[in-house]
Amino acid sequence: MSISDEYKTLRDEILMEYQREVHMAAFVFTATTLIIGYGINAKSPFVFLVPLVLLALLLFQLRNAQDSILTISVYIRVFIESKRDSGQHWETTIDTLRDKLRNEGRFLSLTDVIFARFAAMMGIICIGLYSLNSTSSERWWVMGTAAMLWLVICFTILRAFADADSGRYEKAIKTDLEEIYKGLERK
């Protein structure tokens, strides 16, 4: 496989990851909205807690997709675009632009970060709807448990997204791959 073919294959994989993110987020947000709509007419307030499972799975999937995208992007920059004769510089150019915008305070969050924040807010809404529709005897321990679990999941995932949004995660991957690349060159 030539460098150009590898480059195209990796770029296609990044685009497919983006498409999967958008489709998965659209599905989960639609399903959550439908479940909330059903829950408003249902007699069981536990229906409002069902979307938390879908939203948590979405958060983990978004984080996994982001990791894949960033790793592929850094790999392209380190192993393909660093060769002057590659003629390929998209990832290096977009990385330079992101760094410039971050330094100027004009960087907009990555799409998956926006999806993750929206999912976190939808989870809070679901817990609130459960609380409003449950009896006082069952409300506090279920709501407290659900809220605590939701906060732990959101804090863990959103913290990882913040590292990616700031560029720290990408820089760490780049450092690791450059060390690997230098090790390969010495052999």
C-alpha positions in Angstrom: 0.0 0.0 0.0 1.4 3.4 -1.0 1.6 6.3 1.4 -1.2 8.0 -0.7 -3.4 4.9 -0.3 -2.8 4.7 3.4 -3.5 8.4 3.8 -6.8 8.1 1.9 -7.8 5.0 3.9 -7.1 6.7 7.2 -8.9 9.9 6.2 -11.9 7.8 5.1 -11.9 6.1 8.5 -11.9 9.5 10.2 -14.9 10.6 8.1 -16.7 7.3 8.8 -16.2 7.8 12.6 -17.7 11.3 12.3 -20.7 9.9 10.4 -21.2 7.2 13.0 -21.1 9.8 15.8 -23.7 11.9 14.1 -26.0 9.0 13.4 -25.6 7.5 16.9 -26.3 10.9 18.6 -29.3 11.5 16.4 -30.7 8.1 17.2 -30.1 8.4 21.0 -31.5 11.9 21.2 -34.6 10.9 19.2 -35.1 7.8 21.3 -34.7 9.8 24.5 -37.2 12.4 23.3 -39.7 9.6 22.4 -39.2 7.9 25.8 -39.7 11.2 27.6 -42.9 11.8 25.6 -44.1 8.4 26.5 -43.2 8.9 30.1 -45.3 12.0 30.4 -48.4 9.8 29.8 -47.2 6.7 31.6 -48.0 5.9 35.1 -44.5 4.8 36.0 -41.9 7.5 36.6 -39.1 4.9 36.1 -39.7 5.4 32.4 -37.8 8.7 32.7 -34.7 6.8 33.9 -34.5 4.5 30.9 -32.9 7.2 28.6 -30.0 7.4 31.1 -28.7 4.0 29.9 -28.9 5.2 26.2 -27.3 8.5 27.0 -24.5 6.9 29.0 -23.8 4.5 26.2 -23.7 7.4 23.8 -21.2 9.3 26.0 -18.9 6.3 26.1 -19.3 5.8 22.3 -18.5 9.4 21.6 -15.4 9.3 23.7 -14.3 6.1 22.0 -14.9 7.7 18.6 -13.0 10.8 19.6 -10.1 8.8 20.7 -10.0 6.9 17.4 -10.3 10.2 15.4 -7.5 11.9 17.3 -5.2 8.9 17.2 -5.6 8.5 13.5 -5.2 12.3 12.9 -1.9 12.3 14.9 -0.7 9.1 13.2 -1.3 10.8 9.8 0.7 13.9 10.9 3.6 11.9 12.5 4.0 9.0 10.0 2.7 10.4 6.7 2.6 14.1 6.6 6.0 14.6 8.2 7.6 13.2 5.1 8.1 16.3 2.9 7.5 14.4 -0.3 4.1 13.1 0.8 2.2 16.0 -0.7 -0.4 15.5 2.0 -0.8 18.1 4.7 -4.5 18.3 5.7 -4.2 17.1 9.2 -1.1 19.2 9.9 -2.8 22.3 8.6 -6.0 21.7 10.5 -4.0 21.0 13.7 -2.1 24.3 13.2 -5.4 26.2 12.7 -6.9 24.6 15.9 -3.8 25.6 17.9 -4.0 29.1 16.6 -7.7 29.4 17.4 -7.1 28.0 20.9 -4.4 30.5 21.6 -6.6 33.3 20.4 -9.6 32.1 22.5 -11.7 31.5 19.3 -11.7 27.7 19.2 -15.2 26.2 19.1 -15.7 22.9 20.7 -15.4 19.7 18.7 -18.8 18.3 17.6 -18.5 15.3 19.8 -18.0 17.6 22.8 -21.2 19.5 22.0 -23.0 16.2 21.7 -21.6 15.0 25.0 -22.7 18.2 26.8 -26.2 17.9 25.3 -26.4 14.3 26.4 -25.3 15.3 29.9 -28.1 17.9 30.1 -30.7 15.5 28.7 -29.7 13.1 31.5 -30.2 15.8 34.1 -33.6 16.6 32.6 -34.6 12.9 32.8 -33.7 12.7 36.5 -35.7 15.9 37.1 -38.7 14.5 35.3 -38.4 11.3 37.4 -38.4 13.4 40.6 -41.4 15.4 39.5 -43.4 12.3 38.7 -42.6 10.0 41.5 -44.0 9.6 45.0 -42.1 11.1 47.9 -41.3 7.6 49.4 -39.5 6.3 46.4 -38.2 9.6 45.0 -35.2 10.4 47.1 -33.2 7.2 47.2 -33.8 6.4 43.5 -33.2 10.0 42.4 -30.1 10.3 44.6 -28.6 7.1 43.2 -29.4 7.9 39.6 -28.1 11.5 40.0 -24.9 10.3 41.7 -24.2 7.7 39.0 -25.0 10.2 36.3 -22.7 12.8 37.7 -19.8 10.3 38.0 -20.3 9.2 34.4 -20.6 12.7 33.1 -17.6 14.0 35.1 -15.4 11.2 33.9 -16.4 11.5 30.2 -16.6 15.3 30.1 -13.2 15.6 31.7 -11.7 13.5 28.9 -13.5 15.6 26.4 -12.1 18.8 28.0 -8.6 17.3 27.6 -9.2 16.7 23.9 -10.8 20.1 23.5 -7.8 21.9 25.0 -5.4 19.9 22.8 -3.6 18.2 25.7 -4.8 14.7 24.8 -3.7 15.1 21.2 -0.3 16.4 22.3 0.2 13.4 24.5 -0.7 11.0 21.6 1.7 12.9 19.4 4.6 12.7 21.9 4.0 8.9 22.2 3.9 8.4 18.4 6.9 10.5 17.8 8.9 8.4 20.2 7.8 5.3 18.4 8.7 6.9 15.1 12.2 7.8 16.3 12.6 4.3 17.6 11.7 2.9 14.2 14.1 5.2 12.4 17.0 4.0 14.6 16.4 0.3 13.7 
